[in-house]
Structure formats: C-alpha cells, structure tokens
C-alpha cells in the first residue's frame, strides 16, 4: 500500500510539537501529580520523575539576625529525597533558609526573586541554575509550566499594613539571619496537563491579578487583615483549597499545631465555606501526600 506524502508530513508535524505543560504520558493520559505538605507553605510535588519543591523549610527555627545561618541538615534530609526545581515565593527565612542546602545537595534549579538569587550565589550555587523573576513570566518545563504572578506580603501580626519590601541587592560573604529579607512576593500557578495548582507564599494577593487564573487547587493562607477572602475566592474560582501557613513554624512538627493553631485552621475553613459551599477544603496533615484530582 502506497502512503501519501501529505500524511507523512502531517504525522511528522504532530510528533514534532508536543503539548506544552507536560504531565501526560506517551498515551496522552494525565500523569499522577502528588503534593506533600512540608509545613509552613512548603510542598514537595511529584509529577512523573520530576520533583518540584516550593518554599521547603524543615529546620523550623528562627534565624538569629547576626548569626551565620546553618540548616538542620539531618532534619532536611529526613524528608527531602530529591529536588529538580525549587520555587521560592519570597525570601524570608521560613521560606528560603533551607533552599541553599537543598539546591547544593541535589543540584536543583532555583526560581525566585533577585534577592533569592543573591542568597543562592552567596551559598556558592552556580548562576546557570538560577532564574530571577519579577512577575509576569511564563516558564515552560518538560513536565509542567508555571505562570508567575506578582503579589505582596501579608500583614505581620501586630501591624495594620504591609511592610516595605526589602531586598538583598548583591551576594554576601556569609549568610546571616538578617539577610533573609522579603525581596518581593509571588504567586505561582503550575499547570500539569489540564490541571492547575496555585501556590500563595504569604497571606496576601494583588487582587486585580486574580481573575482568569481559575486554579483547580489553591494552596492558601488565612488572609487576616491582608485581603478580602470573598473577593479573592470569587475571582479565583478554585475547586479545592488546601490551607497552609497555620502552623507554628519555629517549633518541631510534634509541637507545631497546638489547639489555638488548629482552631485557626478550622475558622479559615468555615470562612471559605461561608463564601462558597461547593469548594472542597482540606486542612492538611504534616508530611501527608495528596493526589491532584
């Protein structure tokens, strides 16, 4: 049987241009995506053979301002077994302090603000493995893609407005606790095939940038005084919300969810359901794995 040249050309076209965003196997079936909560706003996401970390912080202690930072390497390696990409939502210690150690240990690529990049350079990480962002970028990888959304930091406890953003403008010879400044805050929207996951690194948004994002899952922190929950949920339209950043990040896992913290999470869940009762709300457990539906 003779094959028409046009059919050969058409087949070559489709084989040469794979679907961007990845997360599908050779048969076009969506690959399994799992998320494990690492505490604070940290997540270990697995898709295919790729490991994505977001704001991983396992040392769980305060960074003293004038003391050189040292990660608790044993605590980190007890939970982190691989890292291909690390996304940093902002550069405070409870988000970024363990990233230099993890990136060096596993050879991961790091995506974050220029402050994040300068912290990594300070730790001796090759500049070629760093991507500095400002917001508005759309990044494509083999198994997934990411949209970077400019955001703002939450309102610290005891304050009534967002603090001025501070930056680390150049690498330093030694990373001290005071070098973990915000450096800008970002929301990441990950796309895995036809599924979208939004990660909010701090309890705030630039609300004008939310319409049209429409994540399937949203990883959110309780707003407090920072943003209007009803407006944000109406704009985002998430199907599932997993809450985060309700634990005591300076305590070990065994002590990080005292009754007041658990009540805070339950209150946030009630607030979400009062706005939209159809949203599935998950209060996660430390180190438990959830499968993206």
C-alpha positions, -999 to +999 in steps of 0.1 A: +000+000+000+014+034-010+015+061+017+005+096+006+033+121+012+009+146+028+000+120+055+037+115+063+042+153+066+011+156+089+023+128+112+058+145+114+041+178+124+022+163+153+052+143+165+075+173+164+054+196+185+044+180+219+018+196+241+034+222+264+028+219+301+037+182+302+022+159+328+009+134+303+024+100+294+031+087+259-005+076+255-018+111+263-031+100+298-026+126+325+003+116+348-003+113+385+006+145+405+011+143+442+016+171+468+031+166+503+029+193+529+062+201+544+048+226+569+046+264+567+039+269+529+064+242+519+054+215+494+070+185+477+053+180+444+059+149+422+049+145+386+064+117+366+101+115+375+102+152+384+104+166+419+093+202+425+098+219+459+081+251+469+094+271+499+108+240+517+117+248+553+124+218+576+149+234+600+120+250+618+137+276+640+144+313+639+173+327+620+192+349+645+200+382+629+238+383+634+245+346+633+256+327+602+227+305+591+231+268+592+203+244+581+195+214+602+208+190+575+196+159+592+160+173+596+160+184+559+173+151+545+149+131+566+121+145+544+137+157+512+150+129+490+152+147+456+148+181+441+149+191+404+133+225+408+128+248+438+104+277+436+107+304+463+077+326+469+096+351+489+129+352+508+121+352+545+138+325+565+108+303+569+106+301+531+141+303+518+166+294+545+169+257+537+169+263+499+207+268+495+215+235+513+189+215+493+199+231+460+235+222+465+228+187+478+206+177+448+217+201+421+183+217+418+174+247+397+161+276+418+134+301+407+127+332+428+134+369+432+167+387+427+170+385+465+166+347+463+192+346+435+217+366+456+212+343+486+219+313+463+250+330+448+262+337+484+259+300+491+281+291+460+253+279+437+261+283+400+244+312+384+233+290+355+210+271+378+192+303+389+162+321+374+154+355+388+118+366+384+098+399+387+063+387+380+045+382+347+068+354+334+055+322+319+080+294+323+078+261+304+095+229+316+093+193+304+066+181+327+048+213+337+046+250+331+044+279+356+029+314+354+045+339+379+021+364+394+033+395+412+020+396+448+026+413+481+035+401+515+009+395+542+003+419+571+026+408+600+010+401+634+005+433+654+007+455+623-021+470+602-004+474+568+021+456+547+058+464+555+080+480+529+097+454+507+134+450+515+159+434+491+193+418+492+209+437+464+241+417+460+256+384+472+273+384+507+303+365+520+283+348+548+245+344+550+233+358+583+198+357+596+192+394+587+199+386+550+166+367+547+145+397+537+113+395+517+127+405+483+093+406+467+064+381+469+050+359+442+021+336+435+029+306+413+003+289+391+015+255+380-001+237+350+002+199+349-016+189+316-051+203+320-048+207+358-037+240+376-024+245+411-020+279+426+005+285+454+003+316+476+036+320+496+022+346+520-013+357+532-019+383+506-027+390+469-027+417+443-064+411+438-065+428+404-043+400+391-065+371+402-093+370+376-088+344+349-063+322+369-090+297+377-069+270+395-083+236+402-064+236+435-054+266+455-028+264+484-039+294+505-030+311+538-056+327+560-060+364+550-062+381+583-063+418+575-044+415+542-070+407+516-107+402+512-114+365+511-148+367+494-134+388+466-104+365+461-125+334+460-150+349+436-121+358+413-101+326+416-130+301+415-110+272+429-125+237+431-103+226+461-084+246+487-056+232+508-048+257+536-013+263+548+008+286+570-013+280+601+013+260+619+040+274+644+070+274+621+095+278+649+085+245+666+091+209+656+063+191+639+052+174+672+046+208+688+037+229+658-001+226+659-013+234+695-051+239+699-051+276+690-035+268+657-059+241+649-088+264+658-074+290+634-074+264+606-110+254+614-121+290+614-105+296+580-123+265+566-156+279+579-149+312+564-142+296+530-174+275+530-194+306+540-184+322+508-187+291+485-200+259+500-191+238+469-154+243+475-136+212+489-115+224+518-086+204+531-068+210+564-035+192+557-015+170+579+022+173+582+041+152+556+009+136+542+006+131+505-024+144+485-032+134+449-042+161+425-077+152+411 
